């Protein structure tokens, strides 16, 4: 495929941006463009290394995911109920993604589309952070089915590369009444099923493209994405205790015109 350095760079970009409200898909498209990487293998690689980032969240929130299999007393977001809530959140984007994936891959996976999406997402962040927010939900355990489904509807915005699944779900959670920290935590947890589904589908469709010589490239991207995502999530949680999400919106608004001006179409 390409060099180990390229795999490492893409792994770092994936890990650092997957759970921040800046769009990992958008940044991977831009980075691949800068590195001169393209083709079906690279497109699939960018999805496959998400497994590394997913694993980082599973490790960080191990108790949450363990509770889904082995329910614990006093933990409402666990067992069948927790799985049901995650299903509701994952359902809208899964259905719409399956129906529109060909259009998305052919029409929206390009730098200029990403630039527009970055700007639109930034505006949403600023609008949500600028309104008077009186949260009613302070614990994931107090989530309702309606809240989970509503967040899932917002998650559909992330099908537009550059919008950011994290931004869509955190903003959706806050609009629906969740505290910022709760919205962020649920965004991390809810990412796992939808990302596993997307990655599994991509693996099923593209596995025949790979040979044994590609395994090192894939492994390097996976491992680097894991450690980068672990660090990013830990830092993001700490930042949210002191900041709003406005700095991420400013970053997106700065990046968007730079992409339009300087990135190749």
C-alpha positions in Angstrom: 0.0 0.0 0.0 2.3 2.8 1.2 4.9 3.5 3.8 4.8 2.8 7.6 5.2 6.6 8.1 2.0 7.2 6.1 0.2 4.6 8.2 1.5 6.2 11.4 0.4 9.7 10.3 -3.0 8.5 9.4 -3.3 6.6 12.7 -2.4 9.7 14.7 -4.9 11.8 12.7 -7.6 9.2 13.2 -7.0 8.8 16.9 -6.7 12.4 17.7 -9.8 13.5 15.8 -12.2 10.6 16.1 -13.8 11.7 19.4 -13.2 15.4 19.2 -15.8 17.6 17.5 -13.6 18.3 14.5 -14.3 15.2 12.2 -11.9 12.4 11.9 -13.3 11.5 8.4 -12.8 15.0 7.2 -9.2 15.2 8.5 -8.3 11.8 7.1 -9.6 12.9 3.6 -7.5 16.1 3.9 -4.4 14.2 5.2 -4.6 11.5 2.5 -4.9 14.3 -0.1 -1.7 15.9 1.3 0.1 12.6 1.3 -0.9 11.8 -2.2 -2.7 8.6 -1.1 -5.9 7.5 -2.9 -7.7 4.4 -4.1 -10.0 1.8 -2.6 -7.4 0.4 -0.3 -6.7 3.7 1.4 -10.4 4.5 1.6 -10.9 1.2 3.4 -7.8 1.7 5.6 -9.2 4.9 6.9 -12.3 3.1 8.1 -10.5 0.0 9.4 -8.1 1.9 11.7 -11.2 3.3 13.5 -11.2 -0.1 15.2 -8.1 1.1 17.1 -9.9 4.2 18.2 -13.0 2.2 19.2 -10.9 -0.1 21.4 -9.4 2.9 23.2 -12.9 4.0 24.3 -13.9 0.5 25.3 -10.8 0.4 27.5 -11.5 3.8 29.1 -15.1 3.1 29.7 -14.7 -0.6 30.4 -17.1 -0.5 33.4 -19.8 0.9 31.2 -19.4 -1.8 28.5 -19.0 -4.5 31.1 -22.3 -3.5 32.6 -24.0 -4.0 29.2 -23.1 -7.7 29.4 -23.1 -8.1 33.2 -25.6 -5.7 34.7 -24.8 -4.2 38.0 -27.2 -3.1 40.7 -27.8 0.6 40.7 -26.6 1.1 37.2 -29.7 1.8 34.9 -27.6 2.1 31.8 -26.7 -1.6 31.6 -28.0 -4.9 30.5 -30.9 -5.1 28.1 -32.0 -1.5 28.8 -28.5 -0.1 28.0 -28.3 -2.2 24.8 -31.7 -0.9 23.8 -30.7 2.7 24.3 -27.6 2.2 22.2 -29.6 0.5 19.5 -32.0 3.4 19.3 -29.1 5.9 19.0 -27.4 3.8 16.3 -30.6 3.0 14.3 -31.2 6.3 12.3 -27.7 6.7 11.0 -27.4 3.0 10.2 -30.5 3.0 8.1 -29.8 6.3 6.3 -26.2 5.4 5.9 -27.0 2.1 4.1 -29.5 3.9 1.8 -27.1 6.8 0.9 -23.6 5.4 1.2 -23.0 5.3 -2.6 -24.0 9.0 -2.9 -21.9 9.9 0.1 -18.8 8.1 -1.1 -19.0 9.5 -4.7 -20.2 13.0 -4.0 -19.1 14.1 -0.5 -15.7 12.4 0.0 -13.7 15.4 -1.2 -11.8 18.3 0.4 -14.3 21.0 -0.6 -17.3 19.2 0.7 -15.4 18.6 3.9 -14.7 22.4 4.1 -18.3 23.3 3.9 -19.2 20.6 6.4 -16.6 21.9 8.8 -18.1 25.4 8.6 -21.7 24.2 9.0 -20.7 22.1 12.1 -18.9 25.1 13.6 -22.0 27.3 13.3 -24.1 24.6 15.0 -21.6 24.4 17.9 -21.6 28.2 18.3 -25.4 28.3 18.2 -25.8 25.6 20.8 -23.1 27.0 23.1 -24.5 30.5 22.7 -28.0 29.7 23.9 -29.1 29.6 27.5 -28.5 25.9 28.4 -30.3 24.6 31.5 -29.4 20.9 31.6 -31.9 18.4 33.0 -29.9 15.2 32.5 -26.8 14.8 34.6 -26.2 11.1 34.5 -26.3 8.6 31.6 -28.2 6.3 33.9 -31.2 8.7 33.8 -31.4 8.6 30.0 -34.8 7.8 28.3 -35.6 6.1 25.1 -36.7 9.3 23.6 -33.4 11.0 24.4 -31.4 8.1 22.9 -33.4 8.2 19.7 -33.2 12.0 19.4 -29.4 11.9 19.7 -29.4 9.2 17.0 -31.3 11.5 14.7 -28.6 14.2 15.3 -26.0 11.6 14.6 -27.2 11.4 11.0 -25.5 14.8 10.4 -22.2 13.0 10.7 -22.9 11.1 7.5 -21.7 14.3 5.8 -17.9 13.9 5.9 -16.4 16.8 7.9 -19.4 17.4 10.2 -18.1 15.1 13.0 -20.1 12.4 14.7 -18.8 13.6 18.0 -20.0 17.2 17.3 -23.4 16.0 16.1 -24.1 13.7 19.1 -22.7 16.1 21.8 -24.7 19.0 20.3 -27.7 16.8 20.0 -27.4 15.7 23.6 -27.1 19.3 24.8 -30.1 20.4 22.8 -32.1 17.5 24.3 -31.2 18.7 27.8 -28.0 16.8 28.8 -25.2 18.4 30.7 -22.1 18.9 28.4 -20.1 16.3 30.2 -22.9 13.7 30.0 -23.5 14.5 26.4 -19.8 14.0 25.7 -19.6 10.7 27.7 -22.6 9.3 25.9 -21.1 10.4 22.6 -18.0 8.3 23.3 -20.1 5.3 24.3 -22.6 5.5 21.5 -19.8 5.7 19.0 -18.8 2.1 19.5 -21.8 0.3 18.0 -22.2 2.6 15.0 -18.4 2.5 14.3 -18.2 -1.2 14.6 -21.1 -1.6 12.2 -19.5 0.8 9.7 -16.1 -0.8 10.0 -17.5 -4.3 9.8 -19.4 -3.5 6.6 -16.3 -1.9 5.1 -14.2 -4.9 5.9 -16.8 -7.2 4.4 -16.9 -5.2 1.2 -13.1 -4.7 0.8 -11.2 -7.5 2.6 -10.4 -9.1 -0.8 -8.3 -6.0 -1.7 -5.7 -6.8 0.9 -2.7 -9.2 0.8 -0.4 -10.4 3.5 2.0 -7.5 2.6 -0.6 -5.0 3.7 -0.9 -6.4 7.2 1.9 -4.4 8.7 0.5 -1.2 7.3 -2.9 -2.0 8.8 -1.4 -3.1 12.1 0.6 0.1 12.5 -2.4 2.3 11.7 -4.5 0.4 14.2 -2.0 0.5 17.1 -1.2 4.2 16.6 -4.9 5.1 16.3 -5.5 3.3 19.6 -2.9 5.2 21.6 -3.7 8.6 20.0 -7.4 8.1 20.7 -6.8 7.1 24.3 -4.8 10.3 24.8 -7.3 12.5 23.0 -10.3 11.2 25.0 -8.5 11.6 28.3 -7.5 15.2 27.4 -10.9 16.1 26.0 -12.6 15.0 29.2 -10.2 17.3 31.2 -10.7 20.2 28.9 -14.5 20.0 29.1 -14.3 20.5 32.8 -13.0 24.0 32.1 -13.9 25.0 28.5 -17.0 25.1 26.3 -16.8 23.7 22.8 -16.3 27.1 21.2 -12.5 26.7 20.6 -13.2 23.7 18.4 -15.7 25.7 16.4 -13.1 28.5 15.9 -10.6 25.9 14.7 -13.1 24.5 12.2 -13.9 28.0 10.9 -10.2 28.7 10.4 -9.6 25.4 8.7 -12.6 25.5 6.3 -11.5 28.5 4.1 -7.9 27.2 4.1 -9.1 23.9 2.7 -11.1 25.7 0.0 -8.1 27.9 -1.0 -5.2 25.4 -0.8 -6.4 21.8 -0.9 -6.6 20.2 -4.3 -10.1 19.2 -5.4 
